[in-house]
Amino acid sequence: MPAKKKETAAKAPAARKAKVVNTSAVKASVVLQYSDKSVTYDELTERVKQIWTKDLGKKIVDIDTLDLYIKPEENKVYFVVNNEPVGDFDL
């Protein structure tokens, strides 16, 4: 009986793996500086949370999206929660 030859599959060239940057691991900060003031993103969002819960009587879990519009020339921050304009506060 003749011996069967094993067929070897042709190896495809190894695909290059793209380096993926895990953006959730990147620590970033936003600081607004104008005149003699300095305000961080965390300070602004904390203020919105206080207004949302204490002044408006709502729950943090009800916030799906939060947009801040900062207008230093007016000394104001306008905020939109879940695509609805909610209010403003002084910087």
Order of alpha helices (4+ residues) and beta strands (2+ residues): beta-beta-alpha-beta-beta-beta
